[in-house]
């Protein structure tokens, strides 16, 4: 196998997106489109990748700078001019270079592999990735000769009536013999209406040299969708969503309504997990077997254990163990760890807290910056008062403790093992092990006083 290289064209500003966000950074299922392109093209075992960027280069570098060299196209003078920017990195290399557009996030790694294999098998100097378009209007037509070689690419506006009948289109993705590519680019002219240097002109130059130019037809036109505006972005989102959901379904995941379930590409879900409608699962999330997510639940960068149920809730950057029940309407914030068989009930917020096995925070509580032991019961309306306006402090609740309803635990404070906190208490000092702590004002009843208040209100 010859050495393989890639040039990703990502310099276009994308004015039709009507957005301040650099075009190739617009997300498709949670990942910038250029990152999708890079991830898929890496399937062909590349020696190196060069990404051509323009405005917004620093932002692109944040996402792919560790996996690709970046070169800047200061002026956008066409696709040929863009590839020339990679000349210093690649022109002396022997092998095959693929040129792909950073706004085509749906092309699969398998398609790139097949394209390379076809190119190398045919001995072509250039191979164009083509597709049959249901409506080819606006696309460059691929015109083949009697030997099925690509003779030329005709832009729609320049095509004859007969050529307009051709439905095989140029997708803008090419494989080239690397040396032939950069040699031909030296002869590309900008003598056209736009004053730009076009990469397809390389095809014509190679044909005039009697070099073999081939076309590889992908059977799936949807893969080749280029994103130039918000309409196409939404179409790509829908296609990738369906593709991801189908993969999980075929792997044994139960997705009740795939049309209303959003699972990002890095999510791992084991067979027999159930995902209900309205769920959005993002980032590096792992969901174990027999877990049940949703409906209307958002999970980001979490580990979800076996047989855990999360309903109508939000969880992010946290570890949730086996056989846990969360929700409805709970919020598990980052850096939380929920032990096995724990319960996080309705309208409970957990933040930067460890909740050990079999502990329960059943409803209407805030537990933040805390370590809660095992088999602890936290009553309704409990708050760990962790912030003094400047610093955060730790609340520790040891194993088997019981916290009564409407208690305030003023951190830093420790509730000892097996202790009880009476309902309505405000705890400011440590509670020893096996104790009952009552910290509330003594009740006083003034009999008959209510009538005095009512009479006073009448006056």
Secondary structure by P-SEA (a helix, b strand, c coil): ccbbbbbbbcccccccccccccccccccccccaaaaaaaaaccccccbbbbbbccaaaaaaacccccbbbbbccccccaaaaaaaaccccccccbbbbbbbcccccccaaaaaaaaaaaaaacccbbbbcccccccccbbbbbbccccccccccccccccccccccccccccccccaaaaaaaaaaaccccccccbbbcaaaaaaaaaaccbbbbbbbcccccccccccaaaaaaaaaaaaaaaaaaaaaacccccccccccccccccccccbbbcccbbbbcbbbbcccbbbccbbbbcbbbbcccbbbcccccccbbbbcbbbbccbbbbcccbbbcccccccccbbbccbbbccccccccbbbbccbbbccbbbbccccccccccccbbbbbbbccbbbbccbbbbccccccccbbbbcccccccccccccbbbbbccbbbbbcaaaaaaaaaaac
